[in-house]
Amino acid sequence: MSAPAGDVSEPCHVVVAEDSLVQAKKLARLLTTHGFQVTTAENGRRALEAARLERPCVVISDIIMPEMNGYELCAAIKADPELRDIPVLLLTSLSDPHDIIDGLQAGADNFITKPYEDDYLLSRIRYLLANRSLRAAGSSEVLLEIVFQGQRYTINSERYQILDLLLSVFEAAVQRNEELQRAQEELRALNAGLEQRVQERTAELRDEVAERRAAEARVLHLNQVLLAVRNVNQLITQEKDRGQLLQRACDSLVETRGLGWAWVVALDAEGAVAEWRGAGLGAGFAPIEAELGRGELPDCCRQALGATGPVVVQSCPCDDMAAHDGEPARRLATVVTALRHAERTYGVLVTAFPEELQPTEEEIDLFQEVAGDLGYALHGIEQERARRQAEEQRAHLEAQLRQQQKLESIGTLAGGVAHEINNPIMGVMNYAELILDDVPLDSPLAQHAGEILRETERIATIVRNLLQFARHEKQSHSPARMEDIVEGTLSLVRAILRHDQIELEVEIPAELPALRCRTQQIQQVLMNLLTNARDALNEKYPGYNENKRITVTCRGLEQDGETWLRLTVEDHGTGIPEAVAERMLDPFFTTKDRDKGTGLGLAVSHGIVTDHRGKLWYETEQGEWTRFHVDLPTNHGWSQ
């Protein structure tokens, strides 16, 4: 049935329909090498156009293609009177019986199953070419109707087409069967050889298993120990919190090494219990925890503190503690060691080894190394804590010094300004007195001169207070009622607050104790706080609002056995942003426009309150409210 696979003796044009460029080129190269002229097309429509343009002797077509598939191409060729006698060879996987029926319906002449051998493909082409004359002479169509899998099919192919197609299918099946038989024979040979090799290798492995298991157990044990040591060493470099360091070290020893449990107690510089952490501990640890809570160390810890290295304790109360599952775990030994560095003992590490993990001498040495590393880490944490405390104290002192220097600078400036203001004020006062001397007392001019004299005297009083603050003098003072101080200050600002539509609430109990102070200075502090509250309210509420309100209260309190008064000014304005709060007491720092403030008010107020041995502090919620508190002792300790 197969023809020889030699080259063609006369020119033969072959049209190849294949949408895979690689497969098309491969097939074209094969056919060209054996003397065929080849035209390739990427789909059935292109292949049909090529066949009509130049009549081929054979059409080879893939089945799955875009636009027009192989069956459609075959049917189109067989329907064309000029092309119908051209043999069509379909390339298919032949995985479904419907492939054969579809091929018969389309009038295909032959099947080639993928993948195919080159010689087999050439033999099929030779066969089709060799039988062209026989097919032409005996051409007769057969009209058949068949039912397959419940579906009716009509086949009108020629008898030779049907025969060739069925023979190619049969030949493909035979070829696949031969391939399968060869594969089975090869598989049987491989299985026989593999079975022999498995038996030989199994015999070899039997001799190695015991030794390998023992080696693996030793390696696993060593890896666990080294991993635990490595994890603890990593903690030393990463963890800077003492409690977290101790907790994570215990967790690592229990999880990595597989210990029954581990716990560690840290000691302060005097040797007292500072804190403790543990892992894997059950309810049995409660008595020891109570003992540590009383500041007492268990006997096993005291033994370790009196030794130079790890202590293996055969009878320890810790041995009675339960494991995670609530059942007693078998214990061989409890290993306890002190955590030391630089002649200082920082704590004690206690671990329990189950029977199957009996500690070796080398492992105890590693355990001692871990204890030394933990001691070194605790030493570093303690040193770092001391350094931070020293830095915080230094920063606090530097801040105090800077504040003092700022206040001294303000004092110098205030003194200069007060002297410059004092001279023209005295001139105004003198001219007002001259006017009073020259006009009748009941005249309007005399009344105006009297008002000028009173206002200039008030300015002179403020200047004297400013000079006294600038010089930090402990001027004479007398007991004053907070009610009078507040009322005297509010009398100066009530009209302004009323103009700004700000409601004023005052709650000053009359029974509050008297306050020894410089009255004018306390009024100055209160005036500054009221001004700031007014500005905050006007910024938040340009017009009237029910929350546009300033509350002034005062109450007594006891601090350190002394009687104090707390004066509070509260507003529901804009609040104080965090960035502003950090610089709020700095001289000349202000958030107001240049024509509304100099930035001296709070700095001066803070100096006045501090000079009275009091405290100026605040509470705020940004965008909601602010409360300024002035805490003053009723007797500040001055002699005059």
URGI-V761774 format. One record per residue. RES is the residue in one letter. SS is DSSP state (helix for helix, strand for strand, loop for the rest). OMEGA is omega in degrees with one decimal (999 if undefined). Layout:
RES/SS/OMEGA
RES/SS/OMEGA
This chain:
M/loop/-178.6
S/loop/175.7
A/loop/178.1
P/loop/-175.2
A/loop/178.9
G/loop/179.8
D/loop/179.9
V/loop/-177.3
S/loop/179.2
E/loop/-177.1
P/loop/-179.6
C/loop/-178.5
H/strand/-179.6
V/strand/173.3
V/strand/-179.3
V/strand/176.2
A/strand/-176.2
E/loop/-178.6
D/loop/176.6
S/loop/-178.0
L/helix/-178.9
V/helix/-180.0
Q/helix/-180.0
A/helix/179.9
K/helix/179.8
K/helix/-178.9
L/helix/179.0
A/helix/179.1
R/helix/180.0
L/helix/-177.1
L/helix/179.4
T/helix/179.5
T/helix/-177.6
H/loop/168.2
G/loop/179.8
F/loop/169.3
Q/strand/-168.6
V/strand/169.0
T/strand/-179.7
T/strand/177.5
A/strand/-175.1
E/loop/176.5
N/loop/-176.0
G/helix/-179.4
R/helix/178.2
R/helix/179.8
A/helix/179.1
L/helix/177.3
E/helix/-179.9
A/helix/-179.9
A/helix/178.7
R/helix/179.4
L/helix/178.6
E/loop/-173.4
R/loop/178.1
P/loop/173.8
C/loop/179.4
V/strand/171.2
V/strand/176.4
I/strand/-172.9
S/strand/165.8
D/strand/-177.9
I/loop/-176.1
I/loop/179.3
M/loop/176.9
P/loop/176.2
E/loop/178.5
M/loop/-177.4
N/loop/-175.1
G/helix/178.6
Y/helix/180.0
E/helix/177.0
L/helix/-178.9
C/helix/179.9
A/helix/179.5
A/helix/179.4
I/helix/-177.9
K/helix/179.0
A/helix/-178.4
D/loop/-178.4
P/loop/-178.3
E/loop/-172.1
L/loop/-167.0
R/loop/-179.0
D/loop/178.8
I/loop/178.3
P/strand/176.9
V/strand/-178.8
L/strand/-177.2
L/strand/175.5
L/strand/-174.7
T/strand/174.7
S/loop/178.8
L/loop/-177.0
S/loop/-175.4
D/loop/176.5
P/helix/178.8
H/helix/177.6
D/helix/-179.5
I/helix/-179.2
I/helix/177.9
D/helix/178.1
G/helix/177.7
L/helix/179.4
Q/helix/-178.8
A/helix/-179.5
G/loop/-179.0
A/loop/-179.0
D/loop/-175.0
N/strand/174.8
F/strand/166.7
I/strand/-178.8
T/strand/176.4
K/loop/-8.8
P/loop/-175.7
Y/loop/173.3
E/loop/-178.6
D/helix/-179.0
D/helix/-179.6
Y/helix/178.0
L/helix/-179.7
L/helix/179.4
S/helix/178.5
R/helix/177.4
I/helix/179.4
R/helix/-180.0
Y/helix/-179.7
L/helix/179.7
L/helix/-178.0
A/helix/-176.1
N/loop/-179.2
R/helix/-176.8
S/helix/178.1
L/helix/-178.6
R/helix/-178.8
A/helix/-178.0
A/helix/-173.9
G/loop/-175.7
S/loop/172.9
S/loop/-177.9
E/strand/177.2
V/loop/178.6
L/loop/-177.6
L/strand/172.3
E/strand/-179.8
I/strand/174.8
V/strand/-178.8
F/strand/-179.2
Q/loop/174.7
G/loop/-177.7
Q/strand/-177.8
R/strand/179.4
Y/strand/174.7
T/strand/-177.0
I/strand/-179.5
N/loop/179.5
S/loop/174.8
E/strand/-178.8
R/helix/179.9
Y/helix/177.4
Q/helix/-179.4
I/helix/-178.3
L/helix/179.6
D/helix/-178.3
L/helix/-179.3
L/helix/177.1
L/helix/179.2
S/helix/177.3
V/helix/179.7
F/helix/-179.7
E/helix/177.5
A/helix/178.8
A/helix/178.3
V/helix/-179.9
Q/helix/177.8
R/helix/179.5
N/helix/178.0
E/helix/177.4
E/helix/179.6
L/helix/178.9
Q/helix/177.1
R/helix/179.8
A/helix/178.8
Q/helix/178.2
E/helix/177.4
E/helix/-179.8
L/helix/178.7
R/helix/179.1
A/helix/179.2
L/helix/179.6
N/helix/179.2
A/helix/179.2
G/helix/-179.6
L/helix/179.4
E/helix/179.2
Q/helix/-179.8
R/helix/178.2
V/helix/179.3
Q/helix/179.4
E/helix/-178.6
R/helix/178.1
T/helix/177.5
A/helix/178.5
E/helix/-177.2
L/helix/-179.8
R/helix/-178.2
D/helix/-175.2
E/helix/-171.4
V/helix/-176.4
A/helix/-179.3
E/helix/-178.9
R/helix/178.6
R/helix/179.0
A/helix/179.3
A/helix/179.9
E/helix/178.5
A/helix/179.0
R/helix/-179.6
V/helix/179.4
L/helix/178.8
H/helix/-179.8
L/helix/178.5
N/helix/178.0
Q/helix/-179.6
V/helix/-177.8
L/helix/178.2
L/helix/177.5
A/helix/178.9
V/helix/-179.1
R/helix/-179.4
N/helix/178.8
V/helix/178.8
N/helix/176.8
Q/helix/177.8
L/helix/-177.4
I/helix/-178.4
T/helix/-173.7
Q/helix/-170.8
E/loop/-178.5
K/loop/176.8
D/loop/-174.0
R/helix/-178.7
G/helix/179.1
Q/helix/178.2
L/helix/-178.2
L/helix/-178.7
Q/helix/-177.8
R/helix/176.7
A/helix/177.7
C/helix/178.6
D/helix/-177.9
S/helix/-179.2
L/helix/-178.2
V/helix/-175.4
E/helix/-174.5
T/helix/-177.2
R/helix/-178.7
G/loop/178.4
L/loop/178.8
G/loop/176.4
W/strand/176.8
A/strand/173.5
W/strand/-176.0
V/strand/177.8
V/strand/178.5
A/strand/-179.0
L/strand/176.3
D/loop/-174.9
A/loop/179.3
E/loop/179.6
G/loop/179.1
A/loop/-179.9
V/strand/179.5
A/strand/177.2
E/strand/177.8
W/strand/178.9
R/strand/-179.8
G/strand/178.0
A/strand/179.2
G/loop/-175.0
L/loop/177.3
G/loop/-177.9
A/helix/-179.1
G/helix/179.5
F/helix/-175.1
A/helix/179.1
P/helix/179.3
I/helix/178.0
E/helix/177.2
A/helix/178.6
E/helix/177.7
L/helix/178.4
G/helix/177.0
R/loop/-179.5
G/loop/-178.4
E/loop/178.9
L/loop/175.1
P/loop/-176.8
D/helix/-179.0
C/helix/178.3
C/helix/179.5
R/helix/176.8
Q/helix/-179.1
A/helix/179.3
L/helix/-180.0
G/loop/-177.9
A/loop/179.3
T/loop/-178.9
G/loop/179.3
P/loop/-179.9
V/strand/176.0
V/strand/-175.9
V/strand/-178.1
Q/loop/179.6
S/loop/-176.9
C/loop/178.1
P/helix/-179.8
C/helix/-177.1
D/helix/-178.2
D/helix/-177.7
M/loop/-176.2
A/strand/176.4
A/loop/-176.2
H/loop/-174.1
D/loop/177.2
G/loop/178.7
E/loop/-178.2
P/strand/176.5
A/loop/-179.5
R/loop/-178.5
R/strand/173.5
L/strand/-175.5
A/strand/171.2
T/strand/-179.2
V/strand/-176.8
V/strand/178.4
T/strand/178.3
A/strand/177.0
L/strand/-173.7
R/strand/171.6
H/strand/176.8
A/loop/176.0
E/loop/178.5
R/strand/178.6
T/strand/-175.2
Y/strand/179.6
G/strand/-178.9
V/strand/177.6
L/strand/-178.0
V/strand/179.5
T/strand/179.1
A/strand/179.6
F/strand/174.5
P/strand/-174.7
E/helix/-176.6
E/helix/179.7
L/helix/-177.8
Q/loop/-176.7
P/loop/175.9
T/loop/179.8
E/helix/179.3
E/helix/-179.1
E/helix/176.8
I/helix/176.0
D/helix/177.3
L/helix/177.1
F/helix/177.2
Q/helix/178.4
E/helix/177.2
V/helix/179.1
A/helix/178.6
G/helix/178.8
D/helix/177.4
L/helix/176.5
G/helix/178.6
Y/helix/179.6
A/helix/178.0
L/helix/176.1
H/helix/180.0
G/helix/179.1
I/helix/179.1
E/helix/178.5
Q/helix/179.4
E/helix/177.9
R/helix/178.5
A/helix/180.0
R/helix/179.5
R/helix/178.6
Q/helix/179.0
A/helix/179.0
E/helix/178.4
E/helix/178.8
Q/helix/179.7
R/helix/178.7
A/helix/178.2
H/helix/179.5
L/helix/178.7
E/helix/177.9
A/helix/177.1
Q/helix/-179.5
L/helix/179.4
R/helix/178.8
Q/helix/179.1
Q/helix/179.8
Q/helix/178.0
K/helix/-179.6
L/helix/177.4
E/helix/177.9
S/helix/177.8
I/helix/178.7
G/helix/178.8
T/helix/178.9
L/helix/-179.0
A/helix/178.8
G/helix/179.7
G/helix/179.8
V/helix/-178.9
A/helix/178.6
H/helix/-179.4
E/helix/-179.2
I/helix/-171.2
N/helix/-175.7
N/helix/179.0
P/helix/178.4
I/helix/178.7
M/helix/177.5
G/helix/179.4
V/helix/179.5
M/helix/-178.0
N/helix/179.5
Y/helix/177.4
A/helix/178.4
E/helix/178.4
L/helix/179.2
I/helix/179.3
L/helix/-179.5
D/helix/-172.0
D/helix/-177.7
V/loop/177.0
P/loop/-176.6
L/loop/-178.0
D/loop/-179.2
S/loop/177.3
P/helix/-179.7
L/helix/178.1
A/helix/178.6
Q/helix/178.4
H/helix/180.0
A/helix/178.3
G/helix/177.5
E/helix/178.3
I/helix/-178.4
L/helix/-179.8
R/helix/-179.1
E/helix/178.9
T/helix/176.1
E/helix/177.3
R/helix/177.4
I/helix/179.8
A/helix/177.9
T/helix/178.3
I/helix/179.0
V/helix/178.3
R/helix/177.9
N/helix/178.7
L/helix/177.0
L/helix/179.3
Q/helix/177.3
F/helix/-178.3
A/helix/-178.8
R/helix/-178.6
H/loop/-179.8
E/loop/173.4
K/loop/-174.4
Q/loop/-179.0
S/loop/-177.8
H/loop/-177.4
S/strand/176.9
P/strand/179.2
A/strand/177.7
R/loop/-179.9
M/helix/178.0
E/helix/180.0
D/helix/-179.8
I/helix/-178.6
V/helix/-178.0
E/helix/178.9
G/helix/179.4
T/helix/-177.3
L/helix/179.2
S/helix/-179.8
L/helix/-173.2
V/helix/-176.2
R/helix/-178.0
A/helix/-179.7
I/helix/179.8
L/helix/179.6
R/helix/178.3
H/helix/179.7
D/loop/179.0
Q/loop/178.0
I/loop/178.2
E/strand/-177.6
L/strand/176.1
E/strand/-176.5
V/strand/177.3
E/strand/-179.6
I/strand/-179.7
P/loop/-178.8
A/loop/-175.1
E/loop/179.5
L/loop/179.3
P/loop/178.9
A/loop/-176.8
L/strand/175.9
R/strand/-175.2
C/strand/168.0
R/loop/-170.7
T/helix/-177.3
Q/helix/-179.3
Q/helix/177.5
I/helix/175.2
Q/helix/179.0
Q/helix/177.8
V/helix/-178.8
L/helix/179.2
M/helix/-179.5
N/helix/-179.9
L/helix/177.7
L/helix/179.2
T/helix/178.9
N/helix/178.5
A/helix/178.1
R/helix/-179.7
D/helix/-179.7
A/helix/179.4
L/helix/179.2
N/helix/178.8
E/helix/-177.4
K/helix/-177.8
Y/loop/179.9
P/loop/179.1
G/loop/-178.7
Y/loop/173.9
N/loop/-177.5
E/loop/177.6
N/loop/179.5
K/loop/-168.5
R/strand/174.3
I/strand/179.6
T/strand/178.1
V/strand/179.8
T/strand/175.2
C/strand/177.3
R/strand/177.9
G/strand/176.7
L/strand/179.7
E/strand/176.1
Q/strand/178.0
D/loop/176.9
G/loop/179.5
E/strand/176.9
T/strand/179.9
W/strand/170.9
L/strand/177.4
R/strand/177.2
L/strand/-175.2
T/strand/174.3
V/strand/-175.5
E/strand/175.0
D/strand/177.0
H/loop/-177.8
G/loop/-170.8
T/loop/-176.2
G/loop/-175.8
I/loop/175.8
P/loop/-177.4
E/helix/-179.2
A/helix/179.3
V/helix/-176.8
A/helix/-177.5
E/loop/-176.6
R/loop/-170.2
M/loop/-177.0
L/loop/178.3
D/loop/175.7
P/loop/177.1
F/loop/175.0
F/loop/-179.7
T/loop/174.2
T/loop/-177.6
K/loop/174.0
D/loop/-175.0
R/loop/-178.2
D/loop/-177.6
K/loop/-179.2
G/loop/-180.0
T/loop/-176.8
G/loop/-179.0
L/loop/-169.5
G/helix/-177.1
L/helix/178.5
A/helix/178.4
V/helix/179.7
S/helix/178.3
H/helix/178.2
G/helix/179.9
I/helix/-178.4
V/helix/177.9
T/helix/179.1
D/helix/175.6
H/loop/-179.9
R/loop/-179.5
G/loop/-177.6
K/strand/173.4
L/strand/-178.5
W/strand/-172.8
Y/strand/169.2
E/strand/-178.2
T/strand/168.4
E/strand/-171.4
Q/loop/179.8
G/loop/-174.4
E/loop/-173.4
W/strand/176.2
T/strand/173.2
R/strand/172.1
F/strand/-179.1
H/strand/173.5
V/strand/179.1
D/strand/-177.6
L/strand/172.6
P/strand/-178.9
T/loop/176.1
N/loop/-173.4
H/loop/173.0
G/loop/178.3
W/loop/-177.3
S/loop/179.7
Q/loop/999
